[in-house]
Amino acid sequence: MIKLRKSYSSGFLIVLPMMYIPTIEANDLCSGKIFSECSTLFTLQPRTTVGETFKSLNNIRDSGQASPELLQTLEDIDDLSPEDQVDAYLAIASDESGQLSDNVTKLNKSNSAAVSARIGAVRGLATGETSSVAMMNRDGSLINEYVIHQGGSAGDDDFTRFGVYGRFDYDNGDVDATLNQAGYDFDGYGITVGGDYTFNKSYLVGLSLGFPFYENDFDTENTKTDIDGVIVTGYFSYFVDAWYIDGVISYSALELDMQRGINIAGDTTIVKADNVGSDITSVSVGGGYLFNYNLWALNAEGMLQYTTSTTDGYKEEVVKGNDDLALTVDKVDDLSSTQLIVGGTASYPFSSTVGVIQPYFRGYMHYEFEDDSNTIVTRIAGDTGSTILPVLTDEPDSFYGTAHIGVSGIFMNNLRGYGEVGTLLGLDNTSAYSISVGVNLDF
């Protein structure tokens, strides 16, 4: 375990190791995955939120800038066990700030998936391909491709159609604790509604509105974040023969209500920040190719997606306890993600008395280009100077996958629906699953 001892006579910090690292297996200590070399907790490379908080707070103490209340808190931490010292320094840091980058990806995912599902459905309807939605006759039998292109309405060169759709997504998962942030569970749902117009058989333009509602419940007692807002998305698609190109741009205006519990030596402080604004912008361009093997419908596709977010600065309000532990967080700019996403879909249609039923599987590999940690600037109320307490985000995984299995159906009067379950694969500290259902109606 690590024993923390400090010398103030010379102004330098002395840290003597006894090798305690929370949530980290002992055989990882010198693996290079977490440390560049065997070292003590607070001289780690790369830097960590725990280590930076330790150094910043003790710099405040050494420089004589700590208020009496903050000085007493730091002395209380000195008397704790090594495990509790680490927990205390992580509690003083802002858990909510550290997980803002996680929200960028999570909140953008469900709305993007809803739009992608809709574009795929319209593409199948206009071209007669069965890779997204199978076509059916009124008696429930499959329409073959020859009939569609020779005499069906979907084969007309002047094919035009309005459509509306809706989708519901439920997400649940957990993120493990690290030396940069406390662990937390997330749970929430998103509702997406939209409409679009298809013309000349090959062009689609549309608009959707998404309404996310999420809660992050941290392992630290009395610590949580509630997130809601609105997502506006515009999209287009061009499809000819078996090829297609898609483009999507979205803007999210979100509000975050954050509460943080700080428990040190049995004393609990609760701070909060309400109605914190956050904006997310996402742009993606991709394309793919549809092909059939017997009745199997296959789709190979790729996409480049760029996402960036800005969160307003905020000042925490003390609900209970020590006023000097509240933080002021600077405006958080440019938490961004650039991903290459490649994968495909396989489906097989079955005719039934109620419609055409089509089970499908979708799988994607995500490569993250921007896999560096970000630093968020905070300051503590008990500092009479202006010392920065940096909060470091975890480095995102460079590679991970998503897998989805579901079933879609097309019924009478151009009513179509689908349902699926999905999961994340290959993330180091995150596990999650999702459930989605949607309906499409074309006129």
Secondary structure, DSSP 8 states (H G I E B T S, - for coil): --EE----SSS---EE-----TT--GGGTTSSSS-SSS--GGG-SS--HHHHHHHHHHHHHHTT-B-HHHHHHHHHHHTS-HHHHHHHHHHHS-HHHHTHHHHHHHHHHHHHHHHHHHHHHHHHHHH--SSSS--B-TTS-B--HHHHHHTSGGG-TT--EEEEEEEEEEEEEEE---SSS--EEEEEEEEEEEEEEEETTTEEEEEEEEEEEEEEEESSTT-EEEEEEEEEEEEEEEEETTEEEEEEEEEEEEEEEEEEEEEETTEEEEEEEEEEEEEEEEEEEEEEEEEEETTEEEEEEEEEEEEEEEE--EE-EEEES-GGG-EEE--EEEEEEEEEEEEEEEE--EE-SS-EEEEEEEEEEEEES-----EEEEEETTBSS---EEEE-----SEEEEEEEEEEEE-GGGEEEEEEEEEEES-SSEEEEEEEEEEEEE-
